[in-house]
Amino acid sequence: MLAPLEIERAAFDDFFSQWDAGTFEGQRLGQAFYNHFRLHRLTDQTPLSGLYAADGKKARKLIGALIGVEISAAHGDRPIAGN
């Protein structure tokens, strides 16, 4: 099993603040997350399979699994638990 990606909590929170504010208009949640954190730089893209094309619940689930947190849809995709 692969270790979760390490993303600073402040950067994670900032991303979702920007997402809530509509900064990534025209992008799916998974696409915006992938681009924002420049995940294309990772050599092993296997754990990212499907993230770029995902939106809504599916994207939240994939992001949560990638970084080891649970993400709630109740508050504009804001994280509710994590590092």
N, C-alpha and C positions, 0 to 999 in steps of 0.2 A: 504494500500500500504506500502511495506517495504521501509525503509530508505536505500539509497545507501551505499555500503560498503565504509569504509574510508581507503584509501590507500594514504600514503604520496606521493606527486607529484614527489619527487626525486626518490623514490622507483619505481614508475610507469614508469618514464622516463628511469631509469636504466634497468628495465625489457625490454623495447622496444629497447634500445641500444643493449642489449645482444641478443635479438631476431634478430635484423637486422644483427648482427655480426655472426649469425649462431650457437650461443652457445647451442641452444636447438635442434640441428640437430636430425632428426628422430622423433620429436614430432610435434603434431598438435598445432596450436596457443592456442586453448582453454586448451589443456592438459598441455602445458608449463606454462600458466598463473596459472592454478589451482595448479600445483605442486610448482611453484616458490613461490607463496604467501601462500602455505600450507592451502588451503581452505578446505581440509578434516577435519580440526580442528573445523570448524563451526558446531554447533549443528543442525541448520536448513539448510539442503541441498536443500530445495525446490527451492530457487531462482537460484541455480547453475545447475538446470536440463538442461542437454544437453551441458553444457560448455565444459566438459572434452573431448567429442567426436567432438567438433566443430573445424572447420578450416576456414581460409580465411574470407570472408565477414560475414559469420554467426558468427564466433568467435568474430570479431570486434564489431558486433552489440550486442551480449550478454554481452561482457565485458563492453561496453559503457553503457548499461542499468544497469548493476550491480553497476557501480561506478559513474554513472551520468555524463559521458563525451561523446563527439562525437569523434570517432576515424576515421581517414582518411586512405584510402588505397593508397593514392597518394604518400606518403613518407614512404614506408616500414612499414606500420601499425602504424606510429607515431601518438600520440594524437595531435589534433589541438585545443582542447578547454578543459577546466576543472578547477578544484579547484586549 
